[in-house]
Amino acid sequence: MKIVTIIVLVAIALFILLPILSGNARIPTSMSATEIGHFIGGFASYWIDALKSALSAL
């Protein structure tokens, strides 16, 4: 059971950290709507591009 928990936590961390580490989603410096919107937009565009790349390879 502990192994499954660790695997799930690592998967969640990668899901969140990959867009940030790649530079697509900058961490918001304030809680303004514009900053949050840029973060979510970068996050979404990273995963959309990743899915497009993965599906085009098939």
Phi, psi and omega in degrees: 000326181292325180295317180297319179297316179295318180296318179295317179296320178294319179296318178295317179297318178294320179300323181274320187278332182301313177296326180289314181291332179282344178095001179285323181245104178280140180293129181296137178273338176223171182266029179285157182297325180295314180296316179295320179296319177295322179295311181294321178296317177294321178298312181292318181294326177299311184288328175294315178296321179295318178293321177299316180296318181293319181286329179287336178286340179282000000 
